[in-house]
Structure formats: structure tokens, C-alpha cells
Amino acid sequence: MKTKVGIALCFVLLSGCFLLNANAVANLWSVATGRGYLIPEESSMTRFRVTQMNRGSGEYWLYAEDENNYYTMMEKSGTKPYLSFSKEKAANCLHFDKFEVKTWCN
């Protein structure tokens, strides 16, 4: 009996921590209900934060970031439908703008 209560309590605490993360809640909802919404493989449900959504009828993001990278759906990277750019590299780009992929230097 104590084991079941302990497991249930752990589940409730972990679920609460996950739900308290606003990014995770927003991303979970968008993945479940949105068309074309995805989380980049370099990021995660809890770390990924959208900074600009598409203003049209599509339910996808245009620009986003996490602690390591900036992302855009405005450009493709090989077989991926998005481009990722390291924040470390961005610090060395002259006139870098995270909302303008043309300023993302190589």
C-alpha cells in the first residue's frame, strides 16, 4: 500500500513540475492541436520557446529559441524543415537579429 501511495505521489509531483513549465504546456498544446507545429530535435518540449508565430492561417512558429540555439522555419537545413543557429556563433555575428534569418552569419 505504501509503495502505491509513494508512486502516486511521485507521479503527481513530477506532473506538477512539468505543468508549471509554461513552455512545456504551450508546446504540448501546440503539438497536439496545431498543424505543422514541431519541436526541433536539438531542443526539447520544456526548453523550446517560440518567439514569433506565423500570423497567417498556419499554426506553426517562424522563430524560436532555447538556451543553446536560435531556430527559424523561414529556411530549411538539409532534410529538416527548419534552420538552427548556435547562440555562441550568433554572439560573433555583426548586426545579428534573431528575428531576421538573413543576419545569421556563417
VOFIKOL-619368 format. One record per atom (N, C-alpha, C, O, CB): residue number from 1; residue in three letters; atom name; z, x, y. Coordinates in pm, 1 decimal. Glycine has a CB too. Layout:
// VOFIKOL-619368
  pos  code  site        zz        xx        yy
  NUM   Ala    CA         Z         X         Y
...
This chain:
// VOFIKOL-619368
  pos  code  site        zz        xx        yy
    1   Met     N       0.0      82.5    -119.7
    1   Met    CA       0.0       0.0       0.0
    1   Met     C       0.0      87.1     126.5
    1   Met     O     -73.9      60.7     221.3
    1   Met    CB     121.6     -94.0      -0.4
    2   Lys     N      84.6     191.9     126.1
    2   Lys    CA      91.0     280.9     241.8
    2   Lys     C     -42.3     351.2     265.6
    2   Lys     O     -81.4     373.4     380.1
    2   Lys    CB     201.8     384.2     223.0
    3   Thr     N    -111.7     386.0     157.7
    3   Thr    CA    -240.5     454.0     170.2
    3   Thr     C    -342.1     364.0     238.0
    3   Thr     O    -416.0     409.7     325.1
    3   Thr    CB    -292.1     497.8      32.8
    4   Lys     N    -347.3     237.5     200.1
    4   Lys    CA    -442.3     143.7     261.2
    4   Lys     C    -412.6     124.2     408.7
    4   Lys     O    -504.6     118.6     490.4
    4   Lys    CB    -438.5       8.7     189.1
    5   Val     N    -284.8     113.9     443.7
    5   Val    CA    -246.1      97.3     583.5
    5   Val     C    -283.6     223.1     662.7
    5   Val     O    -333.2     213.1     774.9
    5   Val    CB     -93.8      68.2     595.4
    6   Gly     N    -260.2     339.7     605.3
    6   Gly    CA    -294.9     466.1     670.9
    6   Gly     C    -444.1     479.3     693.2
    6   Gly     O    -488.0     521.1     800.4
    6   Gly    CB    -245.2     583.4     588.7
    7   Ile     N    -522.2     443.8     592.5
    7   Ile    CA    -668.3     449.5     604.9
    7   Ile     C    -716.5     351.8     710.9
    7   Ile     O    -802.8     385.4     792.0
    7   Ile    CB    -735.7     418.8     469.8
    8   Ala     N    -661.4     231.4     710.6
    8   Ala    CA    -700.0     130.7     809.7
    8   Ala     C    -663.4     176.6     950.6
    8   Ala     O    -741.1     159.1    1044.5
    8   Ala    CB    -632.4      -4.1     778.8
    9   Leu     N    -544.7     235.4     964.6
    9   Leu    CA    -501.7     283.8    1095.5
    9   Leu     C    -592.3     396.9    1144.4
    9   Leu     O    -629.0     400.0    1261.9
    9   Leu    CB    -355.8     331.4    1089.7
   10   Cys     N    -628.1     488.8    1056.7
   10   Cys    CA    -720.9     597.2    1092.9
   10   Cys     C    -855.8     541.5    1135.3
   10   Cys     O    -914.0     587.3    1233.7
   10   Cys    CB    -739.2     694.4     975.2
   11   Phe     N    -905.3     443.6    1062.2
   11   Phe    CA   -1033.8     381.7    1095.5
   11   Phe     C   -1027.4     316.8    1233.6
   11   Phe     O   -1119.8     332.2    1313.4
   11   Phe    CB   -1072.9     277.0     988.9
   12   Val     N    -919.9     245.0    1262.0
   12   Val    CA    -904.6     178.4    1391.8
   12   Val     C    -897.6     281.8    1503.7
   12   Val     O    -960.0     264.0    1608.3
   12   Val    CB    -778.2      89.4    1393.1
   13   Leu     N    -822.4     389.6    1482.8
   13   Leu    CA    -810.7     493.2    1585.4
   13   Leu     C    -944.3     563.5    1610.0
   13   Leu     O    -982.0     586.4    1724.9
   13   Leu    CB    -704.7     595.6    1544.9
   14   Leu     N   -1015.0     597.4    1504.0
   14   Leu    CA   -1145.7     662.7    1519.6
   14   Leu     C   -1246.4     569.7    1585.5
   14   Leu     O   -1324.6     611.9    1670.7
   14   Leu    CB   -1199.0     709.0    1383.6
   15   Ser     N   -1244.2     443.3    1545.6
   15   Ser    CA   -1334.7     345.2    1606.7
   15   Ser     C   -1304.0     329.6    1755.1
   15   Ser     O   -1395.3     320.4    1837.2
   15   Ser    CB   -1323.5     208.7    1535.4
   16   Gly     N   -1176.6     326.6    1789.1
   16   Gly    CA   -1136.2     314.3    1929.2
   16   Gly     C   -1182.5     432.1    2011.3
   16   Gly     O   -1231.3     414.4    2122.9
   16   Gly    CB    -986.1     300.7    1940.0
   17   Cys     N   -1168.0     553.2    1957.8
   17   Cys    CA   -1213.9     673.2    2028.4
   17   Cys     C   -1364.4     668.1    2050.2
   17   Cys     O   -1412.9     701.6    2158.3
   17   Cys    CB   -1175.9     800.2    1950.0
   18   Phe     N   -1437.9     626.6    1948.7
   18   Phe    CA   -1583.2     617.5    1959.6
   18   Phe     C   -1621.9     514.4    2065.0
   18   Phe     O   -1710.5     539.1    2146.8
   18   Phe    CB   -1645.7     581.3    1823.5
   19   Leu     N   -1556.4     400.4    2063.1
   19   Leu    CA   -1590.9     293.7    2156.9
   19   Leu     C   -1548.9     325.0    2299.5
   19   Leu     O   -1606.5     271.1    2394.0
   19   Leu    CB   -1527.5     164.5    2113.3
   20   Leu     N   -1450.4     410.2    2316.3
   20   Leu    CA   -1409.3     448.1    2450.5
   20   Leu     C   -1510.8     539.9    2517.6
   20   Leu     O   -1509.4     555.3    2639.7
   20   Leu    CB   -1274.0     515.5    2446.1
   21   Asn     N   -1596.5     599.4    2440.6
   21   Asn    CA   -1701.1     684.1    2495.0
   21   Asn     C   -1814.4     593.9    2543.9
   21   Asn     O   -1888.3     536.7    2463.8
   21   Asn    CB   -1751.9     787.3    2388.6
   22   Ala     N   -1827.1     582.0    2675.2
   22   Ala    CA   -1927.3     491.2    2733.9
   22   Ala     C   -2069.0     526.4    2691.9
   22   Ala     O   -2150.6     437.1    2669.5
   22   Ala    CB   -1917.7     493.7    2885.4
   23   Asn     N   -2099.9     656.4    2680.8
   23   Asn    CA   -2233.6     696.6    2638.2
   23   Asn     C   -2262.6     644.1    2498.1
   23   Asn     O   -2371.7     593.4    2471.8
   23   Asn    CB   -2248.1     849.8    2642.1
   24   Ala     N   -2166.1     656.0    2408.9
   24   Ala    CA   -2186.5     611.8    2271.4
   24   Ala     C   -2212.0     462.0    2264.7
   24   Ala     O   -2299.7     417.0    2191.0
   24   Ala    CB   -2065.9     647.9    2185.6
   25   Val     N   -2136.6     385.6    2340.6
   25   Val    CA   -2153.9     240.0    2340.5
   25   Val     C   -2291.8     202.7    2395.1
   25   Val     O   -2362.8     121.6    2335.6
   25   Val    CB   -2042.9     171.8    2424.2
   26   Ala     N   -2328.8     261.9    2507.3
   26   Ala    CA   -2459.5     232.2    2567.1
   26   Ala     C   -2573.2     275.0    2475.1
   26   Ala     O   -2670.7     201.7    2458.6
   26   Ala    CB   -2473.4     302.0    2703.0
   27   Asn     N   -2561.3     392.7    2415.3
   27   Asn    CA   -2666.2     441.7    2325.8
   27   Asn     C   -2675.6     357.0    2199.8
   27   Asn     O   -2785.5     325.6    2154.0
   27   Asn    CB   -2640.6     587.4    2288.7
   28   Leu     N   -2562.8     320.5    2144.2
   28   Leu    CA   -2563.3     236.9    2023.7
   28   Leu     C   -2630.8     102.9    2051.9
   28   Leu     O   -2712.0      55.8    1972.4
   28   Leu    CB   -2419.3     214.3    1972.5
   29   Trp     N   -2597.1      42.4    2164.6
   29   Trp    CA   -2657.9     -85.8    2201.6
   29   Trp     C   -2809.5     -69.4    2223.0
   29   Trp     O   -2888.1    -151.1    2174.9
   29   Trp    CB   -2591.0    -142.3    2330.1
   30   Ser     N   -2849.4      34.3    2294.0
   30   Ser    CA   -2991.0      55.1    2323.9
   30   Ser     C   -3072.6      86.0    2199.0
   30   Ser     O   -3185.0      37.6    2185.4
   30   Ser    CB   -3006.8     167.5    2423.9
   31   Val     N   -3018.0     165.3    2108.4
   31   Val    CA   -3088.3     195.0    1983.6
   31   Val     C   -3103.7      67.8    1900.1
   31   Val     O   -3207.6      45.3    1838.1
   31   Val    CB   -3013.0     303.6    1903.1
   32   Ala     N   -2999.2     -14.6    1899.5
   32   Ala    CA   -3001.1    -137.0    1818.5
   32   Ala     C   -3093.5    -244.0    1875.4
   32   Ala     O   -3156.2    -318.4    1800.0
   32   Ala    CB   -2861.2    -192.9    1806.5
   33   Thr     N   -3102.4    -252.2    2008.7
   33   Thr    CA   -3176.8    -362.7    2069.4
   33   Thr     C   -3305.7    -321.6    2140.0
   33   Thr     O   -3394.3    -404.6    2160.2
   33   Thr    CB   -3089.5    -432.7    2166.6
   34   Gly     N   -3316.8    -195.6    2177.1
   34   Gly    CA   -3430.7    -151.0    2256.3
   34   Gly     C   -3551.5    -115.2    2172.8
   34   Gly     O   -3539.5     -77.5    2056.3
   34   Gly    CB   -3391.9     -34.1    2338.8
   35   Arg     N   -3667.4    -127.5    2233.6
   35   Arg    CA   -3792.0     -83.9    2170.7
   35   Arg     C   -3825.9      53.6    2226.2
   35   Arg     O   -3839.4      70.2    2347.5
   35   Arg    CB   -3908.9    -186.2    2196.2
   36   Gly     N   -3839.5     150.3    2139.9
   36   Gly    CA   -3876.4     283.8    2182.5
   36   Gly     C   -3761.6     370.1    2229.4
   36   Gly     O   -3784.3     482.7    2273.7
   36   Gly    CB   -3974.6     274.4    2289.3
   37   Tyr     N   -3639.4     321.7    2221.4
   37   Tyr    CA   -3523.3     399.8    2263.2
   37   Tyr     C   -3483.9     492.7    2149.2
   37   Tyr     O   -3468.4     449.1    2035.2
   37   Tyr    CB   -3404.0     307.2    2303.7
   38   Leu     N   -3468.1     619.5    2180.2
   38   Leu    CA   -3427.4     715.3    2077.0
   38   Leu     C   -3331.2     816.9    2134.7
   38   Leu     O   -3325.5     839.1    2255.6
   38   Leu    CB   -3549.6     786.5    2016.8
   39   Ile     N   -3255.6     877.9    2044.7
   39   Ile    CA   -3164.8     986.5    2079.5
   39   Ile     C   -3231.4    1115.3    2030.9
   39   Ile     O   -3263.2    1125.5    1912.4
   39   Ile    CB   -3020.2     966.2    2015.3
   40   Pro     N   -3253.3    1213.3    2117.8
   40   Pro    CA   -3317.5    1337.9    2074.6
   40   Pro     C   -3239.3    1405.8    1961.8
   40   Pro     O   -3116.4    1399.5    1958.0
   40   Pro    CB   -3331.3    1433.9    2193.1
   41   Glu     N   -3310.4    1469.4    1871.8
   41   Glu    CA   -3245.5    1535.5    1758.8
   41   Glu     C   -3155.4    1649.8    1804.4
   41   Glu     O   -3064.2    1688.4    1731.1
   41   Glu    CB   -3350.3    1587.8    1661.5
   42   Glu     N   -3178.5    1705.0    1923.4
   42   Glu    CA   -3094.9    1812.6    1975.4
   42   Glu     C   -2961.7    1762.1    2030.2
   42   Glu     O   -2872.0    1841.7    2058.0
   42   Glu    CB   -3169.2    1887.4    2083.3
   43   Ser     N   -2948.4    1631.7    2045.8
   43   Ser    CA   -2828.9    1573.1    2106.0
   43   Ser     C   -2756.4    1485.5    2003.8
   43   Ser     O   -2777.4    1499.3    1883.3
   43   Ser    CB   -2865.9    1490.7    2231.8
   44   Ser     N   -2672.1    1396.4    2052.2
   44   Ser    CA   -2601.2    1303.8    1964.0
   44   Ser     C   -2571.5    1174.0    2037.9
   44   Ser     O   -2585.8    1165.7    2159.9
   44   Ser    CB   -2470.5    1367.1    1911.5
   45   Met     N   -2530.6    1074.8    1963.7
   45   Met    CA   -2500.4     942.9    2018.8
   45   Met     C   -2391.6     951.7    2126.5
   45   Met     O   -2396.0     877.7    2224.8
   45   Met    CB   -2456.4     847.3    1906.7
   46   Thr     N   -2295.8    1040.2    2109.1
   46   Thr    CA   -2183.9    1048.8    2203.1
   46   Thr     C   -2210.6    1141.9    2320.9
   46   Thr     O   -2150.6    1124.3    2426.9
   46   Thr    CB   -2060.8    1094.7    2130.6
   47   Arg     N   -2297.5    1239.0    2305.6
   47   Arg    CA   -2321.7    1337.4    2412.2
   47   Arg     C   -2439.6    1300.9    2501.4
   47   Arg     O   -2443.6    1341.9    2617.4
   47   Arg    CB   -2345.5    1473.5    2351.7
   48   Phe     N   -2534.2    1225.8    2450.3
   48   Phe    CA   -2657.6    1192.5    2521.2
   48   Phe     C   -2629.4    1092.7    2633.1
   48   Phe     O   -2566.0     989.4    2611.3
   48   Phe    CB   -2762.5    1135.3    2423.8
   49   Arg     N   -2678.1    1125.7    2755.0
   49   Arg    CA   -2656.8    1038.2    2871.0
   49   Arg     C   -2788.1    1017.5    2944.0
   49   Arg     O   -2850.6    1113.1    2990.0
   49   Arg    CB   -2550.3    1097.4    2966.9
   50   Val     N   -2829.0     893.6    2954.3
   50   Val    CA   -2952.5     858.6    3025.5
   50   Val     C   -2926.6     869.0    3175.3
   50   Val     O   -2826.1     819.0    3226.1
   50   Val    CB   -3001.7     714.5    2987.1
   51   Thr     N   -3019.1     934.9    3245.3
   51   Thr    CA   -3006.9     947.2    3390.5
   51   Thr     C   -3111.2     863.9    3465.2
   51   Thr     O   -3094.5     834.3    3583.6
   51   Thr    CB   -3019.4    1092.7    3431.0
   52   Gln     N   -3219.8     825.9    3394.9
   52   Gln    CA   -3320.0     736.9    3455.6
   52   Gln     C   -3390.9     658.0    3345.8
   52   Gln     O   -3451.0     715.0    3254.7
   52   Gln    CB   -3423.4     818.1    3540.1
   53   Met     N   -3382.4     526.8    3356.8
   53   Met    CA   -3450.5     437.9    3261.8
   53   Met     C   -3588.1     401.0    3315.5
   53   Met     O   -3613.1     407.9    3435.9
   53   Met    CB   -3366.4     309.7    3235.4
   54   Asn     N   -3676.5     362.1    3225.1
   54   Asn    CA   -3807.3     310.7    3262.3
   54   Asn     C   -3785.8     181.6    3341.6
   54   Asn     O   -3706.7      96.5    3301.1
   54   Asn    CB   -3897.3     286.1    3135.6
   55   Arg     N   -3853.9     167.2    3451.2
   55   Arg    CA   -3837.7      47.0    3534.4
   55   Arg     C   -3932.1     -65.9    3493.6
   55   Arg     O   -3923.1    -176.9    3546.1
   55   Arg    CB   -3860.8      81.7    3680.5
   56   Gly     N   -4021.8     -37.6    3400.5
   56   Gly    CA   -4117.2    -138.4    3355.6
   56   Gly     C   -4059.6    -222.7    3242.7
   56   Gly     O   -3937.9    -236.6    3229.8
   56   Gly    CB   -4246.8     -72.3    3310.5
   57   Ser     N   -4147.3    -277.9    3162.3
   57   Ser    CA   -4103.9    -368.0    3056.1
   57   Ser     C   -4053.7    -293.8    2932.2
   57   Ser     O   -3987.7    -353.9    2847.4
   57   Ser    CB   -4217.3    -459.5    3017.6
   58   Gly     N   -4083.5    -165.2    2920.4
   58   Gly    CA   -4035.6     -88.0    2806.7
   58   Gly     C   -3887.3     -58.5    2817.8
   58   Gly     O   -3834.8     -40.4    2927.7
   58   Gly    CB   -4113.0      41.2    2794.7
   59   Glu     N   -3820.2     -53.8    2704.7
   59   Glu    CA   -3675.8     -28.4    2703.1
   59   Glu     C   -3650.9     114.2    2655.8
   59   Glu     O   -3588.5     136.2    2552.0
   59   Glu    CB   -3601.6    -130.6    2611.6
   60   Tyr     N   -3700.0     210.3    2732.6
   60   Tyr    CA   -3681.6     349.5    2696.3
   60   Tyr     C   -3642.4     428.8    2820.4
   60   Tyr     O   -3662.4     383.8    2933.2
   60   Tyr    CB   -3809.8     407.2    2632.0
   61   Trp     N   -3587.0     545.8    2798.1
   61   Trp    CA   -3544.9     631.2    2909.0
   61   Trp     C   -3658.2     724.0    2950.8
   61   Trp     O   -3745.1     758.4    2870.7
   61   Trp    CB   -3420.5     713.1    2870.1
   62   Leu     N   -3655.9     763.4    3076.7
   62   Leu    CA   -3752.2     860.7    3128.2
   62   Leu     C   -3688.5     999.4    3137.1
   62   Leu     O   -3751.4    1099.4    3102.7
   62   Leu    CB   -3804.9     816.8    3266.7
   63   Tyr     N   -3564.5    1004.9    3183.0
   63   Tyr    CA   -3491.0    1130.0    3194.5
   63   Tyr     C   -3349.0    1110.3    3141.7
   63   Tyr     O   -3289.6    1003.3    3155.3
   63   Tyr    CB   -3488.9    1179.5    3341.6
   64   Ala     N   -3296.4    1217.2    3080.8
   64   Ala    CA   -3161.2    1212.6    3025.4
   64   Ala     C   -3107.9    1354.9    3016.1
   64   Ala     O   -3179.3    1451.1    3044.4
   64   Ala    CB   -3159.4    1142.9    2885.5
   65   Glu     N   -2982.5    1367.1    2976.3
   65   Glu    CA   -2923.9    1499.7    2960.4
   65   Glu     C   -2803.2    1493.5    2867.3
   65   Glu     O   -2750.2    1386.3    2838.3
   65   Glu    CB   -2883.4    1557.8    3097.0
   66   Asp     N   -2761.8    1609.3    2822.0
   66   Asp    CA   -2634.1    1628.1    2754.7
   66   Asp     C   -2577.1    1758.6    2808.3
   66   Asp     O   -2626.6    1809.2    2909.0
   66   Asp    CB   -2649.4    1630.5    2596.6
   67   Glu     N   -2476.7    1813.9    2745.9
   67   Glu    CA   -2416.0    1934.3    2802.9
   67   Glu     C   -2505.2    2057.9    2793.2
   67   Glu     O   -2481.5    2155.6    2864.2
   67   Glu    CB   -2285.5    1962.1    2734.2
   68   Asn     N   -2606.8    2056.3    2707.3
   68   Asn    CA   -2692.3    2173.3    2688.7
   68   Asn     C   -2833.7    2161.0    2742.7
   68   Asn     O   -2893.2    2261.6    2781.2
   68   Asn    CB   -2700.0    2204.2    2546.4
   69   Asn     N   -2888.9    2040.7    2746.8
   69   Asn    CA   -3030.7    2021.8    2777.8
   69   Asn     C   -3056.3    1905.2    2872.2
   69   Asn     O   -2976.0    1813.1    2886.7
   69   Asn    CB   -3108.2    2000.7    2651.0
   70   Tyr     N   -3173.4    1914.8    2935.8
   70   Tyr    CA   -3232.9    1800.6    3006.0
   70   Tyr     C   -3344.9    1750.0    2916.2
   70   Tyr     O   -3404.0    1827.5    2841.1
   70   Tyr    CB   -3286.6    1840.0    3151.4
   71   Tyr     N   -3374.4    1620.8    2923.3
   71   Tyr    CA   -3478.4    1560.0    2840.8
   71   Tyr     C   -3565.9    1470.8    2927.3
   71   Tyr     O   -3520.3    1412.0    3025.3
   71   Tyr    CB   -3416.6    1479.1    2724.0
   72   Thr     N   -3693.2    1462.2    2888.7
   72   Thr    CA   -3783.1    1368.1    2954.4
   72   Thr     C   -3879.1    1308.3    2851.5
   72   Thr     O   -3922.0    1375.6    2757.8
   72   Thr    CB   -3861.5    1437.5    3068.8
   73   Met     N   -3911.5    1181.9    2871.0
   73   Met    CA   -4012.5    1115.6    2789.5
   73   Met     C   -4147.1    1122.7    2860.0
   73   Met     O   -4247.0    1071.5    2809.5
   73   Met    CB   -3973.2     968.5    2761.2
   74   Met     N   -4149.8    1186.9    2977.9
   74   Met    CA   -4272.3    1196.7    3056.2
   74   Met     C   -4370.6    1296.7    2996.0
   74   Met     O   -4489.7    1293.0    3027.1
   74   Met    CB   -4239.7    1236.2    3198.9
   75   Glu     N   -4322.3    1384.6    2911.1
   75   Glu    CA   -4404.8    1486.8    2846.0
   75   Glu     C   -4369.2    1490.2    2698.5
   75   Glu     O   -4257.9    1453.8    2660.2
   75   Glu    CB   -4384.4    1627.3    2911.6
   76   Lys     N   -4462.2    1533.3    2616.3
   76   Lys    CA   -4436.5    1546.1    2472.5
   76   Lys     C   -4423.0    1693.1    2437.0
   76   Lys     O   -4481.3    1780.1    2501.7
   76   Lys    CB   -4549.7    1479.9    2389.0
   77   Ser     N   -4346.4    1718.7    2334.6
   77   Ser    CA   -4326.1    1855.3    2287.3
   77   Ser     C   -4369.2    1861.9    2141.3
   77   Ser     O   -4291.8    1826.1    2052.5
   77   Ser    CB   -4176.8    1900.1    2304.3
   78   Gly     N   -4490.4    1906.7    2115.6
   78   Gly    CA   -4539.8    1913.1    1976.9
   78   Gly     C   -4546.4    1774.8    1916.5
   78   Gly     O   -4620.4    1688.9    1964.4
   78   Gly    CB   -4450.3    2003.5    1890.7
   79   Thr     N   -4470.3    1753.3    1812.9
   79   Thr    CA   -4469.8    1622.9    1744.8
   79   Thr     C   -4361.5    1530.1    1797.9
   79   Thr     O   -4354.0    1414.3    1756.7
   79   Thr    CB   -4450.9    1642.2    1595.4
   80   Lys     N   -4277.9    1578.6    1888.3
   80   Lys    CA   -4170.8    1496.4    1944.7
   80   Lys     C   -4223.8    1416.0    2063.0
   80   Lys     O   -4308.5    1464.5    2138.0
   80   Lys    CB   -4051.2    1584.4    1988.2
   81   Pro     N   -4174.4    1293.2    2080.3
   81   Pro    CA   -4221.2    1211.1    2192.7
   81   Pro     C   -4151.2    1243.4    2324.5
   81   Pro     O   -4164.5    1169.1    2421.8
   81   Pro    CB   -4201.6    1065.1    2160.5
   82   Tyr     N   -4077.4    1352.6    2327.9
   82   Tyr    CA   -4003.4    1391.5    2447.6
   82   Tyr     C   -4006.5    1543.8    2460.8
   82   Tyr     O   -4045.2    1615.2    2368.2
   82   Tyr    CB   -3856.5    1339.2    2442.0
   83   Leu     N   -3965.5    1590.7    2576.6
   83   Leu    CA   -3954.6    1733.6    2602.4
   83   Leu     C   -3808.6    1764.0    2633.3
   83   Leu     O   -3744.6    1691.0    2709.0
   83   Leu    CB   -4048.5    1778.3    2720.0
   84   Ser     N   -3756.2    1870.3    2575.8
   84   Ser    CA   -3620.5    1913.7    2609.0
   84   Ser     C   -3629.1    2046.6    2683.7
   84   Ser     O   -3718.2    2127.7    2658.4
   84   Ser    CB   -3532.0    1927.3    2480.1
   85   Phe     N   -3536.1    2067.4    2775.3
   85   Phe    CA   -3534.3    2189.0    2855.8
   85   Phe     C   -3389.5    2232.8    2873.4
   85   Phe     O   -3305.4    2155.4    2919.1
   85   Phe    CB   -3603.5    2166.7    2994.3
   86   Ser     N   -3361.7    2355.3    2837.4
   86   Ser    CA   -3225.7    2408.4    2840.8
   86   Ser     C   -3170.6    2414.9    2983.4
   86   Ser     O   -3240.9    2453.6    3076.7
   86   Ser    CB   -3222.1    2547.0    2777.5
   87   Lys     N   -3044.7    2376.5    2998.3
   87   Lys    CA   -2979.7    2385.1    3129.4
   87   Lys     C   -2963.9    2530.7    3171.8
   87   Lys     O   -2962.8    2561.7    3291.0
   87   Lys    CB   -2842.4    2315.2    3126.6
   88   Glu     N   -2951.9    2617.8    3075.5
   88   Glu    CA   -2942.6    2761.5    3105.6
   88   Glu     C   -3071.7    2810.5    3171.5
   88   Glu     O   -3067.3    2884.0    3270.2
   88   Glu    CB   -2914.1    2842.8    2976.2
   89   Lys     N   -3185.5    2770.0    3117.2
   89   Lys    CA   -3314.7    2806.5    3177.3
   89   Lys     C   -3333.4    2737.8    3312.3
   89   Lys     O   -3389.0    2796.5    3405.1
   89   Lys    CB   -3430.8    2769.1    3082.7
   90   Ala     N   -3287.2    2614.3    3323.0
   90   Ala    CA   -3302.5    2538.6    3448.0
   90   Ala     C   -3231.7    2608.0    3563.4
   90   Ala     O   -3276.8    2600.3    3677.7
   90   Ala    CB   -3248.0    2396.2    3431.5
   91   Ala     N   -3122.6    2675.0    3534.6
   91   Ala    CA   -3048.1    2745.2    3639.4
   91   Ala     C   -3131.0    2857.3    3702.5
   91   Ala     O   -3103.4    2899.8    3814.6
   91   Ala    CB   -2918.3    2802.4    3582.3
   92   Asn     N   -3231.5    2904.3    3630.7
   92   Asn    CA   -3316.6    3012.7    3681.7
   92   Asn     C   -3449.0    2963.7    3739.7
   92   Asn     O   -3532.0    3045.0    3780.3
   92   Asn    CB   -3344.5    3111.3    3571.5
   93   Cys     N   -3469.8    2833.5    3744.2
   93   Cys    CA   -3594.3    2777.6    3798.2
   93   Cys     C   -3579.7    2753.1    3948.0
   93   Cys     O   -3485.8    2687.6    3993.2
   93   Cys    CB   -3631.9    2645.8    3725.5
   94   Leu     N   -3673.1    2806.5    4022.2
   94   Leu    CA   -3675.0    2784.6    4165.8
   94   Leu     C   -3714.4    2639.4    4192.6
   94   Leu     O   -3813.9    2591.8    4138.0
   94   Leu    CB   -3772.9    2883.4    4236.4
   95   His     N   -3639.2    2569.5    4274.5
   95   His    CA   -3665.4    2429.6    4312.6
   95   His     C   -3659.6    2333.8    4193.3
   95   His     O   -3732.9    2234.9    4190.8
   95   His    CB   -3802.1    2418.9    4379.5
   96   Phe     N   -3575.5    2360.5    4096.4
   96   Phe    CA   -3563.5    2273.2    3978.9
   96   Phe     C   -3511.7    2135.9    4019.9
   96   Phe     O   -3417.3    2124.6    4098.1
   96   Phe    CB   -3469.9    2336.1    3873.2
   97   Asp     N   -3574.6    2032.0    3966.0
   97   Asp    CA   -3531.6    1893.7    3986.4
   97   Asp     C   -3530.4    1826.9    3849.3
   97   Asp     O   -3634.6    1814.5    3785.1
   97   Asp    CB   -3626.3    1816.7    4087.7
   98   Lys     N   -3413.7    1784.4    3805.1
   98   Lys    CA   -3405.0    1726.5    3671.1
   98   Lys     C   -3481.1    1594.6    3658.0
   98   Lys     O   -3502.2    1546.5    3546.7
   98   Lys    CB   -3260.4    1704.8    3634.5
   99   Phe     N   -3522.3    1535.8    3769.9
   99   Phe    CA   -3599.3    1412.0    3767.4
   99   Phe     C   -3748.7    1434.5    3793.0
   99   Phe     O   -3822.4    1339.0    3817.7
   99   Phe    CB   -3544.2    1315.9    3870.2
  100   Glu     N   -3793.3    1559.8    3787.1
  100   Glu    CA   -3934.8    1590.1    3808.4
  100   Glu     C   -3977.5    1698.8    3711.7
  100   Glu     O   -3954.5    1817.3    3735.5
  100   Glu    CB   -3961.6    1633.7    3954.8
  101   Val     N   -4040.2    1657.1    3601.9
  101   Val    CA   -4074.5    1750.0    3494.4
  101   Val     C   -4165.6    1862.7    3541.5
  101   Val     O   -4166.2    1969.9    3481.0
  101   Val    CB   -4141.0    1675.3    3381.2
  102   Lys     N   -4241.5    1841.4    3646.9
  102   Lys    CA   -4331.4    1945.8    3697.8
  102   Lys     C   -4255.0    2067.1    3752.0
  102   Lys     O   -4312.8    2174.7    3766.8
  102   Lys    CB   -4420.7    1888.4    3807.4
  103   Thr     N   -4125.6    2050.3    3781.6
  103   Thr    CA   -4045.3    2161.5    3832.2
  103   Thr     C   -3974.0    2236.9    3719.6
  103   Thr     O   -3902.3    2333.4    3745.9
  103   Thr    CB   -3943.1    2110.4    3932.7
  104   Trp     N   -3992.8    2194.1    3596.2
  104   Trp    CA   -3927.6    2259.9    3483.4
  104   Trp     C   -4008.2    2382.7    3447.0
  104   Trp     O   -4108.8    2372.7    3376.8
  104   Trp    CB   -3913.8    2164.0    3361.5
  105   Cys     N   -3965.3    2497.6    3493.9
  105   Cys    CA   -4042.0    2620.5    3473.6
  105   Cys     C   -4034.2    2668.0    3328.8
  105   Cys     O   -3947.2    2624.7    3253.2
  105   Cys    CB   -3991.8    2730.4    3567.2
  106   Asn     N   -4124.9    2756.5    3291.0
  106   Asn    CA   -4128.0    2808.5    3153.5
  106   Asn     C   -4040.7    2929.4    3140.3
  106   Asn     O   -4030.7    2986.8    3031.9
  106   Asn    CB   -4270.0    2842.9    3111.2
